[in-house]
């Protein structure tokens, strides 16, 4: 799965053609042994588990990068290459 961003030990990924399971734009998150899925449109946790402080960082990053994430999502579901997105600083 393509990694689109990394910050503070958090790895953010987006699968190509991944619109069947959750039926909405989303990203996959890994932090150490934890995995989670977040909605791009709302920033809500859809599945999985993530430490509270890391969850807040992911939510803030999604809020700041929503437009770029939605652009990548459209590319990914059409099978096109996606772009890296600036990490949270």
Residue pairs with C-beta under 8 A, 6 or more apart in sequence:
1 13
1 14
1 15
1 28
2 13
2 14
2 15
2 16
2 76
2 82
3 11
3 12
3 13
3 84
4 12
4 13
4 14
4 27
4 72
4 82
4 83
4 84
4 85
5 12
5 61
5 65
5 84
5 85
5 86
5 87
6 12
6 87
7 57
7 61
7 87
7 88
7 89
8 54
8 57
8 88
9 31
9 32
9 54
10 29
10 30
10 31
10 54
10 57
10 58
11 29
11 30
11 31
12 27
12 28
12 29
12 58
12 61
12 85
13 27
13 28
13 29
13 30
14 27
14 28
14 69
14 72
14 73
14 76
14 82
15 28
15 76
16 76
16 77
16 79
16 82
17 76
17 77
17 79
18 26
18 76
18 77
19 25
19 77
22 37
22 39
22 46
22 47
24 39
24 40
24 41
25 39
25 40
25 41
25 69
25 70
25 73
26 37
26 38
26 39
26 40
26 46
27 37
27 38
27 40
27 62
27 69
28 35
28 36
28 37
29 35
29 36
29 37
29 38
29 48
29 50
29 58
31 50
31 51
31 54
34 48
34 49
34 50
34 51
34 54
35 48
35 49
36 45
36 46
36 47
36 48
36 49
36 50
36 55
36 58
37 45
37 46
37 47
37 48
38 44
38 45
38 46
38 58
38 59
38 62
39 46
40 62
40 66
40 69
40 70
40 73
41 66
41 70
43 58
43 59
43 62
43 63
45 55
50 58
57 88
60 88
61 87
61 88
62 69
64 88
65 85
65 86
68 83
68 85
68 86
69 85
71 83
72 82
72 83
72 85
75 81
75 82
75 83
76 82
